């Protein structure tokens, strides 16, 4: 199977330089590599054109967000599979593409393959404490996941109104709710040079909570919708409470953002049946 690779990047040319070098060492080589320069103001585009002319570039004059960037790539790739990476993440196994092709060929219901990640802060993994066995999961990180293109194009796909964050569980919900598999494979690991020190945890919490709220509006059927919305809002408030009073007093920030987006989310409703939605809820997180 032909495997494309997609990367989104914003002013991190040094991280991208390292990732592209690692991808050049893969055997077999990727079918194609796409990089979205999402509002880059550094020399990212010039660097790619000079040193990696085979890489296909999508340029955004201003940042459209990681979700919209991935939506754009998924509409244009020509491979059978797409390996999604961040500009600071890459697979550690040089034969990973051969393994991916084998797994997707063996399992016709496999929609997403995801992998444990090793990061600078967490030597073992960023997303899983125990990744010693292959298993079905209900989410994945776009810094290291592989998608079957035909499945993606048969579903609503990544929700562009999210801008950043939560497109992964929302897409996993679409897959699981329609009978597709999302499987974690420990045979491949992703090296992710992620630095939490450069990102606002509170801002990420607000984005995650807001987008989870919108995803529920878009995917959850009536009459269960109201109960799920209440449960999710209470869960996010409990998380904020666990982080301290400064987090609690700022919870209305994402509430306000979520409320403003309600009309648009309702206009984009593409619901699953409750059986499929519940199936996803009962799956292990990662």
C-alpha positions as CSV (number, residue, x, y, z in Angstrom):
1,X,0.0,0.0,0.0
2,X,1.2,3.5,-0.8
3,X,1.8,5.6,2.3
4,X,1.7,9.4,2.3
5,X,3.0,11.5,5.2
6,X,1.5,14.7,6.4
7,X,3.0,17.3,8.7
8,X,1.7,20.7,9.9
9,X,4.3,23.3,10.9
10,X,4.3,26.8,12.3
11,X,7.7,28.6,12.7
12,X,9.7,25.5,13.8
13,X,12.1,25.0,11.0
14,X,14.8,23.3,13.1
15,X,12.3,20.7,14.4
16,X,11.0,20.2,10.9
17,X,14.6,19.8,9.6
18,X,15.2,16.9,12.1
19,X,11.9,15.2,11.3
20,X,12.4,15.3,7.5
21,X,15.9,13.9,7.9
22,X,14.5,11.0,9.9
23,X,11.8,10.4,7.3
24,X,14.5,10.2,4.6
25,X,16.1,7.3,6.4
26,X,12.9,5.2,6.3
27,X,13.0,1.9,4.3
28,X,10.8,1.7,2.3
29,X,10.5,5.4,1.6
30,X,7.2,7.3,1.9
31,X,5.1,7.5,-1.3
32,X,4.8,11.3,-0.8
33,X,5.4,13.9,2.0
34,X,3.1,16.8,2.5
35,X,4.0,19.8,4.7
36,X,1.5,22.6,5.6
37,X,3.4,25.8,6.4
38,X,0.5,27.2,8.5
39,X,1.3,30.9,8.6
40,X,5.0,30.4,8.9
41,X,7.0,33.7,9.0
42,X,10.5,32.0,9.3
43,X,12.4,30.3,6.5
44,X,10.4,27.1,6.6
45,X,9.2,27.2,3.0
46,X,12.6,28.3,1.6
47,X,14.3,25.5,3.5
48,X,11.9,22.8,2.2
49,X,12.3,24.1,-1.4
50,X,16.0,24.1,-1.3
51,X,16.8,20.9,0.6
52,X,13.7,18.8,0.1
53,X,12.3,19.7,-3.3
54,X,10.3,16.4,-3.5
55,X,8.1,17.5,-0.5
56,X,4.7,18.9,-1.4
57,X,4.0,22.3,0.3
58,X,0.8,23.9,1.2
59,X,1.3,27.6,2.3
60,X,-1.1,29.6,4.4
61,X,-0.4,33.3,4.7
62,X,-1.9,33.3,8.1
63,X,-2.5,30.3,10.5
64,X,-5.7,28.4,9.8
65,X,-5.1,26.0,12.6
66,X,-3.8,22.4,12.7
67,X,-7.3,20.9,12.0
68,X,-8.0,22.8,8.9
69,X,-4.5,22.2,7.7
70,X,-5.0,18.4,8.0
71,X,-8.4,18.6,6.4
72,X,-6.7,20.2,3.4
73,X,-4.0,17.6,3.1
74,X,-6.4,14.7,3.5
75,X,-8.4,16.0,0.5
76,X,-5.3,16.0,-1.7
77,X,-3.1,13.0,-0.8
78,X,-2.9,10.2,-3.3
79,X,-1.6,7.4,-1.1
80,X,-3.8,4.6,0.3
81,X,-2.7,5.5,3.9
82,X,-1.6,8.7,5.6
83,X,0.8,8.8,8.4
84,X,0.2,12.0,10.4
85,X,3.1,13.6,12.3
86,X,3.9,16.9,14.0
87,X,7.0,18.8,12.8
88,X,8.7,17.6,16.0
89,X,7.7,13.9,15.9
90,X,8.9,10.9,13.8
91,X,8.7,7.1,13.9
92,X,11.7,5.4,15.5
93,X,11.6,2.2,13.5
94,X,13.0,2.5,9.9
95,X,10.8,-0.3,8.7
96,X,7.6,1.3,10.1
97,X,5.9,1.8,6.7
98,X,6.2,-1.8,5.8
99,X,4.6,-2.8,9.1
100,X,1.8,-0.3,8.6
101,X,1.1,-1.6,5.1
102,X,1.0,-5.2,6.4
103,X,-1.4,-4.3,9.3
104,X,-3.9,-2.4,7.1
105,X,-3.8,-5.2,4.5
106,X,-4.5,-7.9,7.1
107,X,-7.4,-6.0,8.8
108,X,-9.9,-4.6,6.3
109,X,-11.7,-2.9,9.2
110,X,-8.7,-1.0,10.4
111,X,-9.3,2.8,10.1
112,X,-6.6,4.2,12.4
113,X,-3.4,2.8,13.7
114,X,-1.8,4.7,16.6
115,X,1.4,4.2,18.6
116,X,3.0,5.0,21.9
117,X,5.1,8.1,22.1
118,X,8.4,8.8,23.8
119,X,8.9,12.5,24.7
120,X,11.6,14.7,26.3
121,X,9.6,15.1,29.5
122,X,8.3,11.5,29.7
123,X,10.9,8.9,28.6
124,X,8.4,6.1,28.4
125,X,5.3,7.7,26.8
126,X,3.3,10.8,26.6
127,X,-0.1,9.1,25.9
128,X,0.0,5.7,27.6
129,X,1.5,4.3,30.8
130,X,1.2,0.7,29.6
131,X,1.6,0.1,25.9
132,X,2.9,-3.4,25.9
133,X,0.0,-5.0,24.0
134,X,-2.0,-4.4,20.8
135,X,-5.5,-3.3,21.6
136,X,-8.5,-1.3,20.5
137,X,-8.6,2.3,21.7
138,X,-11.0,5.3,21.4
139,X,-8.6,8.0,20.6
140,X,-5.1,8.8,19.1
141,X,-2.7,11.7,18.8
142,X,-2.2,13.3,15.4
143,X,1.5,13.5,16.2
144,X,1.7,9.8,15.4
145,X,-1.2,8.0,13.7
146,X,-2.0,6.4,10.4
147,X,-5.3,6.6,8.6
148,X,-6.9,4.6,5.8
149,X,-7.7,7.3,3.2
150,X,-10.8,5.6,1.8
151,X,-12.4,5.3,5.3
152,X,-11.6,9.0,6.0
153,X,-13.2,10.2,2.8
154,X,-16.3,8.1,3.5
155,X,-16.9,9.9,6.9
156,X,-17.3,13.6,7.9
157,X,-13.6,13.5,8.8
158,X,-11.7,16.1,10.9
159,X,-14.0,18.9,12.1
160,X,-12.5,22.2,10.8
161,X,-14.5,24.4,13.3
162,X,-12.3,23.0,16.1
163,X,-9.2,25.0,14.8
164,X,-6.9,23.1,17.1
165,X,-7.4,20.0,19.4
166,X,-10.0,17.3,19.8
167,X,-10.3,16.4,16.1
168,X,-8.7,13.0,17.0
169,X,-11.4,11.7,19.5
170,X,-14.1,13.2,17.3
171,X,-12.8,11.3,14.3
172,X,-12.2,8.2,16.4
173,X,-15.9,8.4,17.4
174,X,-17.0,8.5,13.8
175,X,-14.9,5.4,13.1
176,X,-15.9,3.4,16.1
177,X,-19.5,4.4,15.8
178,X,-19.5,3.0,12.2
179,X,-17.8,-0.3,13.0
180,X,-14.2,0.6,12.1
181,X,-11.2,-0.3,14.3
182,X,-8.8,2.1,16.0
183,X,-5.9,0.0,17.2
184,X,-2.8,0.9,19.2
185,X,0.4,-1.0,18.0
186,X,3.4,-1.0,20.4
187,X,5.7,-2.4,17.7
188,X,6.0,1.2,16.4
189,X,7.0,4.1,18.7
190,X,7.0,7.8,18.0
191,X,9.8,10.0,19.2
192,X,8.1,13.3,20.1
193,X,10.3,16.3,21.1
194,X,7.3,17.9,22.7
195,X,7.9,20.6,25.2
196,X,5.0,21.4,27.5
197,X,6.9,24.5,28.7
198,X,6.1,26.3,25.5
199,X,2.4,25.6,25.6
200,X,-0.4,27.0,27.9
201,X,-2.0,24.1,29.7
202,X,-5.0,26.2,30.6
203,X,-5.5,27.4,27.0
204,X,-5.3,23.8,25.8
205,X,-7.8,22.8,28.5
206,X,-10.2,25.5,27.3
207,X,-9.8,24.4,23.6
208,X,-10.3,20.7,24.5
209,X,-13.4,21.4,26.6
210,X,-14.9,23.7,24.0
211,X,-14.3,21.3,21.2
212,X,-15.6,18.4,23.1
213,X,-18.8,20.3,23.8
214,X,-19.2,21.1,20.1
215,X,-18.4,17.5,19.1
216,X,-21.1,16.3,21.4
217,X,-23.6,18.7,19.7
218,X,-22.5,17.5,16.3
219,X,-22.4,13.7,16.9
220,X,-24.6,12.8,19.8
221,X,-28.2,11.8,19.0
222,X,-31.3,12.9,20.8
223,X,-32.6,12.4,23.5
224,X,-29.2,11.5,25.0
225,X,-27.6,14.7,23.9
226,X,-28.6,16.8,26.9
227,X,-27.4,14.3,29.5
228,X,-24.0,13.9,27.7
229,X,-23.5,17.7,27.5
230,X,-24.2,18.1,31.2
231,X,-21.9,15.2,32.1
232,X,-19.0,16.6,30.0
233,X,-19.4,20.1,31.4
234,X,-19.3,18.8,35.0
235,X,-16.3,16.6,34.2
236,X,-14.4,19.6,32.8
237,X,-15.3,21.7,35.9
238,X,-14.1,18.9,38.2
239,X,-10.8,18.8,36.3
240,X,-10.4,22.6,36.6
241,X,-11.2,22.3,40.4
242,X,-8.4,19.7,40.7
243,X,-6.0,22.3,39.2
244,X,-6.9,25.1,41.6
245,X,-9.0,28.2,42.1
246,X,-7.2,30.1,39.3
247,X,-8.5,27.5,36.8
248,X,-12.0,27.4,38.2
249,X,-12.5,31.2,37.9
250,X,-11.5,31.0,34.2
251,X,-13.9,28.1,33.3
252,X,-16.4,30.7,31.9
253,X,-13.9,31.5,29.2
254,X,-14.5,28.2,27.3
255,X,-18.2,28.3,28.3
256,X,-18.6,31.6,26.4
257,X,-16.7,30.3,23.4
258,X,-18.8,27.1,23.3
259,X,-22.1,29.0,23.5
260,X,-21.1,31.3,20.7
261,X,-20.4,28.3,18.5
262,X,-23.7,26.4,19.3
263,X,-25.6,27.6,16.2
264,X,-22.7,26.6,13.9
265,X,-22.3,23.2,15.6
266,X,-26.0,22.5,15.3
267,X,-25.9,23.4,11.6
268,X,-23.1,20.8,11.2
269,X,-24.9,18.0,13.0
270,X,-24.0,14.6,11.5
271,X,-25.1,12.2,14.3
272,X,-24.4,8.6,15.1
273,X,-27.0,6.3,16.5
274,X,-26.8,5.8,20.2
275,X,-25.5,2.3,20.0
276,X,-22.5,3.4,18.0
277,X,-21.9,6.4,20.3
278,X,-22.1,4.3,23.4
279,X,-19.8,1.7,21.9
280,X,-17.1,4.5,21.5
281,X,-17.7,5.8,25.1
282,X,-17.1,2.3,26.5
283,X,-13.8,1.8,24.7
284,X,-10.5,2.4,26.6
285,X,-9.1,5.9,26.1
286,X,-5.6,4.9,24.8
